[in-house]
Amino acid sequence: MSFARITFTLFIFLAPLATSLAAASDPCSFLTPAEIESALQAKITKTLPDSNDLQKSCMFELGKYKLMLIYYTNQADESKFKSIGIGNDAKDYGNIGCKVVDAGILMSTNCNRYKPRLLRISVQIRDSKQPVPMELAKSLLEKAGGRFN
């Protein structure tokens, strides 16, 4: 078999693997639009991927909602987030911790999945005194986490 043929054969078999690995690191691919829209009962109007030296993120805008998925590109930076806190506005689910933050003009429900890699979700709602339920954010995070390890 020639070198060119071997190279071509390897490309054919490895290209789909490289594509799936790239998608596995894209936070915009961790949840489908249908999953997000069904959970929040709103239509996605904008998807904004972002990355820098420290993290990769994706923000979905849905009317009065914003949903963000974030992970650190360097696992060493994950050690900063061992706990999401305690209190009435926080809940420990074991490998996932959730907390509600009232920022005045918006309510933010934030959850961290700690292992095998830190993955964060933030679901914000504007002009509401009722936050998105922790269980809903946790459920979305679990789905997203199944597509990111």
DABEL-V807352 format. One record per residue. N is the residue number from 1. BURIAL is I if it has 9 or more other ideal C-beta (glycine too) atoms within 8 Angstrom, else O. Layout:
((N;BURIAL) (N;BURIAL))
This chain:
((1;O) (2;O) (3;O) (4;O) (5;O) (6;I) (7;O) (8;O) (9;O) (10;O) (11;O) (12;O) (13;O) (14;O) (15;O) (16;O) (17;O) (18;O) (19;O) (20;O) (21;O) (22;O) (23;O) (24;I) (25;O) (26;I) (27;I) (28;O) (29;O) (30;I) (31;I) (32;O) (33;O) (34;O) (35;I) (36;I) (37;I) (38;O) (39;I) (40;I) (41;O) (42;I) (43;O) (44;I) (45;O) (46;O) (47;I) (48;O) (49;I) (50;O) (51;O) (52;O) (53;O) (54;O) (55;I) (56;I) (57;I) (58;I) (59;I) (60;I) (61;I) (62;I) (63;O) (64;O) (65;I) (66;I) (67;I) (68;I) (69;I) (70;I) (71;I) (72;I) (73;I) (74;O) (75;O) (76;O) (77;I) (78;I) (79;O) (80;O) (81;I) (82;O) (83;O) (84;I) (85;O) (86;O) (87;O) (88;O) (89;O) (90;I) (91;O) (92;O) (93;O) (94;O) (95;O) (96;I) (97;I) (98;I) (99;I) (100;I) (101;O) (102;O) (103;O) (104;O) (105;O) (106;I) (107;I) (108;I) (109;I) (110;I) (111;I) (112;I) (113;I) (114;I) (115;O) (116;O) (117;I) (118;I) (119;I) (120;I) (121;I) (122;I) (123;I) (124;I) (125;I) (126;O) (127;O) (128;I) (129;O) (130;O) (131;I) (132;I) (133;O) (134;I) (135;O) (136;I) (137;I) (138;I) (139;I) (140;I) (141;I) (142;I) (143;I) (144;I) (145;I) (146;O) (147;I) (148;I) (149;O))
